[in-house]
């Protein structure tokens, strides 16, 4: 009986994320398979995923994670808010992975193993790979993609969070070689 009640609760409890435009855009993509170089719902790599989601809000991002990390406003980890991009060095050669911060220490990204998924920044793998964060959304854009409750939670988290510094080698602007 308890199992039946739990099954019914989860079957009808809605989506993975709360109702907000950014959440809805990401929720529609959860489970999409990973595809190297992928930029569509047929499959995403990490930067293809972030580029696709931001394009839904008419925000153009460079194609590669390194390029995305080279623009936008640098944001301290304790000041992250929904919609900020978080960057990682997963290959030992510099920025090689990106995800979209969702609040409450969670971020959405396209994982080679799981496809589009949600993980936590405090996962030991990501803690050791985290490099920097960037903000691309203006305050007005942020208000349009986050619910009022999320905005309040982000503001409160920024006031109470312990500062975890960015990696010491994370410059404010990353110089990209000319092509």
Buried (B, 14 or more C-beta within 10 A) or exposed (E): EEEEEEEEEEEEEEEBBBEBEBBBBBBBBBEBEBBEEBBEEEBBBBBBBBBBBBEBBEBEBBBBBBBBBBBBEBBBBBBBBBBBBBBBBBEEEEBBBBBBBBBEBBBBBBBEEBBBBBBEBEEEEBEEBBBBBBBBBEEEBBEBBBBEEBBEBBEEBBEEBEEEEBEEEBEEEBEEEEE
